[in-house]
Structures are given as structure tokens and as C-alpha cells.
Amino acid sequence: MAILMKDIFNRIKNLTEHTVTVELPEDFMFSGTIPFDMTIKGKTAQVTLLALNEVEAKNKAYEYFYK
């Protein structure tokens, strides 16, 4: 159990803010809570969120829009 808590604290400590751009899907509609800061202009969303790296940030953003 102690190793698990250590891993969690290390992950939290290493999160950094990333801004990624995502092309909106044609059928996108808001539903529920938006889990990050977002600006939408036309068919593009600029999303700012916490992640370990930019790849993880892009994956989280795409998962939200294309789930």
C-alpha cells in the first residue's frame, strides 16, 4: 500500500499544464461537466489541462471529444 501512495504522490507532483488544440467532431455537443479549461473558435477547441506530458494531454482531450 505504501508503494501505491508513493506512486500517486509522484504523479501529482509531476503534473504540468499543457495546452493542446483539437478539431471538433461534427456531432459534438456539450454533456455534463467540462473537465478542463477550454476555448472554442469555429471548429477548433484549445484545451488547457494538467498531464504528465503533451502526449497524455492530447490523449485526454481527444478522449473527451471523441468518446
VEXLO-642111 format. One line per field, with one value per atom (N, C-alpha, C): residue in three letters; x, y, z; atom name; chain; residue number from 1. Coordinates in pm, 1 decimal, padded with zeros to 6 digits. Example, Ala and Ser with C-alpha at 12.3 -4.5 7.8 and 13.67 -1.06 7.14 Angstrom:
rest c(ALA,ALA,ALA,SER,SER,SER)
x c(01319.0,01230.0,01320.0,01285.0,01367.0,01290.0)
y c(-00569.0,-00450.0,-00330.0,-00225.0,-00106.0,00003.0)
z c(00780.0,00780.0,00780.0,00708.0,00714.0,00787.0)
atom c(N,CA,C,N,CA,C)
kette c(A,A,A,A,A,A)
nr c(1,1,1,2,2,2)
END
This chain:
rest c(MET,MET,MET,ALA,ALA,ALA,ILE,ILE,ILE,LEU,LEU,LEU,MET,MET,MET,LYS,LYS,LYS,ASP,ASP,ASP,ILE,ILE,ILE,PHE,PHE,PHE,ASN,ASN,ASN,ARG,ARG,ARG,ILE,ILE,ILE,LYS,LYS,LYS,ASN,ASN,ASN,LEU,LEU,LEU,THR,THR,THR,GLU,GLU,GLU,HIS,HIS,HIS,THR,THR,THR,VAL,VAL,VAL,THR,THR,THR,VAL,VAL,VAL,GLU,GLU,GLU,LEU,LEU,LEU,PRO,PRO,PRO,GLU,GLU,GLU,ASP,ASP,ASP,PHE,PHE,PHE,MET,MET,MET,PHE,PHE,PHE,SER,SER,SER,GLY,GLY,GLY,THR,THR,THR,ILE,ILE,ILE,PRO,PRO,PRO,PHE,PHE,PHE,ASP,ASP,ASP,MET,MET,MET,THR,THR,THR,ILE,ILE,ILE,LYS,LYS,LYS,GLY,GLY,GLY,LYS,LYS,LYS,THR,THR,THR,ALA,ALA,ALA,GLN,GLN,GLN,VAL,VAL,VAL,THR,THR,THR,LEU,LEU,LEU,LEU,LEU,LEU,ALA,ALA,ALA,LEU,LEU,LEU,ASN,ASN,ASN,GLU,GLU,GLU,VAL,VAL,VAL,GLU,GLU,GLU,ALA,ALA,ALA,LYS,LYS,LYS,ASN,ASN,ASN,LYS,LYS,LYS,ALA,ALA,ALA,TYR,TYR,TYR,GLU,GLU,GLU,TYR,TYR,TYR,PHE,PHE,PHE,TYR,TYR,TYR,LYS,LYS,LYS)
x c(00082.4,00000.0,00086.0,00197.5,00284.1,00342.3,00372.9,00427.7,00322.1,00199.3,00091.6,00075.3,00073.3,00060.1,00179.3,00297.9,00417.1,00404.1,00354.4,00334.1,00232.5,00127.1,00023.7,00081.0,00153.9,00212.8,00314.8,00394.1,00490.9,00420.2,00311.1,00235.3,00180.7,00120.1,00063.6,00173.9,00285.6,00396.9,00451.7,00442.7,00499.7,00401.4,00276.8,00180.5,00217.5,00205.7,00229.7,00115.1,00101.3,-00006.8,00032.7,-00058.2,-00036.5,-00157.1,-00131.7,-00239.0,-00230.7,-00339.4,-00345.1,-00464.4,-00454.7,-00561.5,-00626.3,-00760.0,-00835.5,-00939.9,-00945.0,-01050.4,-01179.4,-01285.8,-01411.7,-01478.2,-01534.7,-01611.6,-01740.1,-01791.0,-01911.4,-02031.2,-02044.5,-02162.1,-02137.4,-02035.5,-02002.4,-02110.6,-02149.9,-02243.0,-02192.9,-02204.4,-02163.7,-02258.1,-02199.8,-02280.0,-02207.7,-02266.4,-02206.1,-02097.7,-02014.2,-01908.1,-01791.5,-01736.0,-01617.0,-01495.6,-01410.9,-01303.6,-01177.7,-01180.5,-01062.6,-01101.3,-01005.3,-01026.8,-01028.8,-01125.5,-01140.9,-01191.2,-01137.7,-01185.8,-01216.9,-01337.6,-01377.2,-01393.3,-01326.6,-01339.6,-01365.0,-01483.5,-01519.7,-01527.4,-01447.4,-01448.5,-01325.0,-01257.2,-01135.2,-01147.2,-01103.7,-01101.3,-00956.5,-00928.6,-00798.0,-00822.0,-00755.7,-00780.1,-00654.9,-00672.1,-00561.1,-00592.5,-00499.3,-00521.5,-00389.8,-00399.7,-00282.9,-00258.0,-00131.5,-00092.0,00057.7,00104.9,00247.8,00328.9,00268.9,00338.7,00235.1,00282.7,00190.5,00113.2,00174.4,00105.7,-00014.3,00006.1,-00104.5,-00212.5,-00171.9,-00268.1,-00353.6,-00289.4,-00364.7,-00459.3,-00412.5,-00498.0,-00620.8,-00602.5,-00715.9,-00815.6,-00765.3,-00853.2,-00930.8,-00861.0,-00928.5,-01030.0,-00997.0,-01090.6,-01219.5,-01209.4,-01328.3,-01414.6,-01352.7,-01429.2,-01476.6,-01402.3,-01431.8,-01474.5,-01527.4,-01568.2,-01697.4)
y c(-00120.2,00000.0,00125.4,00123.0,00240.7,00274.8,00173.3,00198.9,00265.6,00224.3,00282.9,00431.2,00466.9,00607.2,00688.1,00631.3,00699.6,00727.9,00631.0,00648.3,00758.7,00761.7,00864.3,01002.7,01017.4,01146.8,01190.6,01097.0,01131.4,01177.2,01112.2,01152.9,01293.9,01320.8,01452.8,01558.9,01528.8,01622.9,01654.7,01561.1,01577.9,01627.3,01653.4,01706.1,01849.3,01880.2,02016.1,02057.4,02187.5,02239.6,02235.6,02185.7,02176.7,02233.9,02298.1,02348.1,02276.5,02213.7,02139.7,02188.1,02169.1,02208.5,02083.2,02083.7,01967.5,02014.4,01945.6,01970.2,01906.4,01983.8,01933.0,01835.6,01726.7,01636.3,01705.4,01664.4,01725.3,01721.2,01611.6,01592.8,01628.7,01709.8,01740.2,01823.6,01780.0,01854.2,01843.9,01953.7,01950.5,01861.1,01786.4,01699.8,01684.3,01736.3,01721.5,01824.7,01793.3,01882.4,01879.6,01995.4,02004.4,01991.3,01892.2,01861.7,01947.5,02053.1,02136.9,02272.8,02365.1,02497.4,02485.4,02551.4,02532.0,02659.2,02687.2,02795.0,02735.1,02764.8,02712.1,02828.5,02816.5,02913.9,02835.1,02853.4,02778.9,02630.4,02553.1,02407.5,02357.5,02448.8,02412.4,02449.2,02358.6,02383.5,02391.0,02489.7,02498.1,02460.4,02352.8,02292.5,02303.9,02350.4,02357.6,02262.8,02171.8,02072.3,02025.9,01957.1,01901.2,01759.2,01731.4,01597.1,01580.6,01456.0,01430.0,01483.1,01479.2,01526.6,01564.9,01618.3,01665.0,01550.8,01435.3,01319.5,01281.8,01274.2,01242.1,01349.8,01475.8,01586.0,01571.6,01543.8,01525.1,01407.0,01297.8,01179.3,01210.0,01283.6,01318.8,01407.7,01504.0,01594.7,01518.6,01435.5,01358.5,01260.4,01202.7,01110.7,01183.2,01307.9,01384.8,01414.8,01457.8,01498.7,01381.7,01272.4,01161.1,01032.9,01042.9,00921.5,00866.5)
z c(00000.0,00000.0,00000.0,00071.8,00078.4,-00058.4,-00139.1,-00272.2,-00359.6,-00350.1,-00428.9,-00395.7,-00268.6,-00228.8,-00278.6,-00273.8,-00322.2,-00471.4,-00548.0,-00691.9,-00720.5,-00643.3,-00661.1,-00633.1,-00523.5,-00490.1,-00593.9,-00647.1,-00751.4,-00878.2,-00913.1,-01031.9,-01014.0,-00900.8,-00874.2,-00878.8,-00820.4,-00814.7,-00953.9,-01046.8,-01180.3,-01286.2,-01247.9,-01344.4,-01382.5,-01510.0,-01558.4,-01649.3,-01669.3,-01751.3,-01898.2,-01981.3,-02125.5,-02197.3,-02310.7,-02395.3,-02529.7,-02567.7,-02694.4,-02776.7,-02906.2,-02998.0,-03055.2,-03057.3,-03104.2,-03205.5,-03317.9,-03417.1,-03363.4,-03356.7,-03301.2,-03397.8,-03343.9,-03430.0,-03476.9,-03591.6,-03649.6,-03554.6,-03479.9,-03395.0,-03248.7,-03219.6,-03079.9,-03014.0,-02893.1,-02808.9,-02665.2,-02590.6,-02450.6,-02371.8,-02278.7,-02193.5,-02060.0,-01954.6,-01822.3,-01796.1,-01700.0,-01656.3,-01754.8,-01783.2,-01868.5,-01776.3,-01798.6,-01703.6,-01715.3,-01799.6,-01814.6,-01871.5,-01877.6,-01934.4,-02085.9,-02150.3,-02293.8,-02359.6,-02478.5,-02563.5,-02699.8,-02750.9,-02881.6,-02978.0,-03092.2,-03200.1,-03327.7,-03383.5,-03504.4,-03475.0,-03546.9,-03529.6,-03454.8,-03383.5,-03312.8,-03165.3,-03080.3,-02936.0,-02889.1,-02806.3,-02741.6,-02595.5,-02552.5,-02422.2,-02336.5,-02212.8,-02117.2,-02002.8,-01975.2,-01871.0,-01809.6,-01696.4,-01629.4,-01677.7,-01708.6,-01753.4,-01729.9,-01739.4,-01722.8,-01840.3,-01962.6,-02081.5,-02186.4,-02298.6,-02401.7,-02467.9,-02480.5,-02538.7,-02452.0,-02320.7,-02230.8,-02237.5,-02247.5,-02256.4,-02382.9,-02497.5,-02622.0,-02611.6,-02552.1,-02536.6,-02452.1,-02343.0,-02256.3,-02330.9,-02405.2,-02479.1,-02586.7,-02664.2,-02769.1,-02709.4,-02596.2,-02529.3,-02492.6,-02446.7,-02410.4,-02532.6,-02641.8,-02759.6,-02845.9,-02845.7,-02937.4,-02865.8,-02745.1,-02674.7,-02724.7)
atom c(N,CA,C,N,CA,C,N,CA,C,N,CA,C,N,CA,C,N,CA,C,N,CA,C,N,CA,C,N,CA,C,N,CA,C,N,CA,C,N,CA,C,N,CA,C,N,CA,C,N,CA,C,N,CA,C,N,CA,C,N,CA,C,N,CA,C,N,CA,C,N,CA,C,N,CA,C,N,CA,C,N,CA,C,N,CA,C,N,CA,C,N,CA,C,N,CA,C,N,CA,C,N,CA,C,N,CA,C,N,CA,C,N,CA,C,N,CA,C,N,CA,C,N,CA,C,N,CA,C,N,CA,C,N,CA,C,N,CA,C,N,CA,C,N,CA,C,N,CA,C,N,CA,C,N,CA,C,N,CA,C,N,CA,C,N,CA,C,N,CA,C,N,CA,C,N,CA,C,N,CA,C,N,CA,C,N,CA,C,N,CA,C,N,CA,C,N,CA,C,N,CA,C,N,CA,C,N,CA,C,N,CA,C,N,CA,C,N,CA,C,N,CA,C,N,CA,C,N,CA,C,N,CA,C)
kette c(A,A,A,A,A,A,A,A,A,A,A,A,A,A,A,A,A,A,A,A,A,A,A,A,A,A,A,A,A,A,A,A,A,A,A,A,A,A,A,A,A,A,A,A,A,A,A,A,A,A,A,A,A,A,A,A,A,A,A,A,A,A,A,A,A,A,A,A,A,A,A,A,A,A,A,A,A,A,A,A,A,A,A,A,A,A,A,A,A,A,A,A,A,A,A,A,A,A,A,A,A,A,A,A,A,A,A,A,A,A,A,A,A,A,A,A,A,A,A,A,A,A,A,A,A,A,A,A,A,A,A,A,A,A,A,A,A,A,A,A,A,A,A,A,A,A,A,A,A,A,A,A,A,A,A,A,A,A,A,A,A,A,A,A,A,A,A,A,A,A,A,A,A,A,A,A,A,A,A,A,A,A,A,A,A,A,A,A,A,A,A,A,A,A,A,A,A,A,A,A,A)
nr c(1,1,1,2,2,2,3,3,3,4,4,4,5,5,5,6,6,6,7,7,7,8,8,8,9,9,9,10,10,10,11,11,11,12,12,12,13,13,13,14,14,14,15,15,15,16,16,16,17,17,17,18,18,18,19,19,19,20,20,20,21,21,21,22,22,22,23,23,23,24,24,24,25,25,25,26,26,26,27,27,27,28,28,28,29,29,29,30,30,30,31,31,31,32,32,32,33,33,33,34,34,34,35,35,35,36,36,36,37,37,37,38,38,38,39,39,39,40,40,40,41,41,41,42,42,42,43,43,43,44,44,44,45,45,45,46,46,46,47,47,47,48,48,48,49,49,49,50,50,50,51,51,51,52,52,52,53,53,53,54,54,54,55,55,55,56,56,56,57,57,57,58,58,58,59,59,59,60,60,60,61,61,61,62,62,62,63,63,63,64,64,64,65,65,65,66,66,66,67,67,67)
END
